[in-house]
Amino acid sequence: MPTITTSDLIIATLGPCQHPAPGMARDLATEAGGWVSDDQKILFDDTAEALASAAGDPGGLPMVELAGPRRRIFFEPAKTTCAIVTCGGLCPGINDVIRAIVMQAHEVYGVHRVLGLRYGYESLNPAYGHQPLDLTPDNVATIHNLGGTILGSSRGNQDVPTMVDSLVAMGIDILFVIGGDGSQKGALAIHHEVGRRGLPVAVVGVPKTIDNDLLHIDRSFGYLTAFSAACHAVNGASCEAAGARNGVGLVKLMGRDSGFIACGAALATSAADFVLIPEVPFKLEGGDGLIAELKRRLAAHGHATIVAAEGAGQDLCAAAEGTDRSGNRHKGDIGLYLKEILASHFKAAGIELNLKYIDPSYLIRSVPATPVDSVFCLHLGAAAVHAAMTGRTGMVVGTRHNRHVHLPMQLVTQGRRKVDPQGPQWRSVLETTGQPAILGD
């Protein structure tokens, strides 16, 4: 990963903030502990090594803006129109973020026109004919109790100039983009086109990725809910395995390029014997391969549970052709592959195998957010509105070192966050499962 410099963390703005924050914002900021000033920042890298490298001048180290309310804002609330779009796959907590943005814009800042754009970026292409929804405190009051997104979603790119034309035609001043890596890349393209035209339109993202794979943020919303829901599947597979002679429970969880959900569910349940993730290659055959280790585990305990992230073992299973509408290459189905190869091997060896396969992916991503995630979504939505009202643009809100911050879209879309095979989370997985650090030579 390239070294991050101070210039990488600069947040773009539309211009000077000439309006005082409205009354409700002033009252809340005062009662809740004051305003956040533009010079309040935290170190991007807070390690002792980073501080030591500063040679006594930590002020020269890269720093990140803290999120929160400012005394002065760029947009005049009564004349401001906001819009919210949700893109990509479903994820727990989307409705919570929508609700938080609407409530914050209406009740705190006095913005009375918030539009909900239907079915992702398709909504900004007139060819689809999607009409926006008027979002008010009344009609979003209970949506946080629902899974999915009340706005609908879609994958795929749309023509950027056409989308910006639509923003102009609808009189949108602020666009909130709730989406993952691909969605934020689309938002960044919109931001660049808006800038090229010299338009005073803010584009602010709220990172949404169930896989928790956006760079440089502690976690994305929905992840905690996702692996909490995944725990039911892992526990169920473990029970099924324990209830049969030579029982094996096999669970495939979401995680195209990053194994955070698989790791989280394995650690939370302590029910997995093997965890397979994209970041750690494994082999099936050989004395130290998965099949030999599984046989040893069955001989010792009579049953075993395997948790596999969907992107694991892609060098083993047949890759699917093509890409989805977001440009993501289709993955081979590691779950079905393992189910078939294990059944075939044990049958050929004359060993009884009772294997139960569970793929709960769509059940996991469509559930409502847990209380902890709901609170997190509320804070992210509020932080997004605070940032947008000051004219900040081309940025996302997120947490870093457990503080709400502003990060440039350009920075968070440069790659994917992954489980570190040498880091503490994977070490904890190995300790909890007892699986070898390397499955195969």
Beta strands, then each sheet from edge to edge (+ up, - down):
strand 1: 12-13
strand 2: 19-20
strand 3: 41-43
strand 4: 63-65
strand 5: 72-73
strand 6: 81-86
strand 7: 113-117
strand 8: 133-135
strand 9: 174-179
strand 10: 202-207
strand 11: 247-253
strand 12: 274-276
strand 13: 303-309
strand 14: 354-358
strand 15: 392-393
strand 16: 395-400
strand 17: 403-408
sheet 1: 1+ 15-
sheet 2: 2+ 5-
sheet 3: 3+ 4-
sheet 4: 8+ 7- 6- 9- 10- 16- 17+
sheet 5: 12+ 13+ 11+ 14+
end
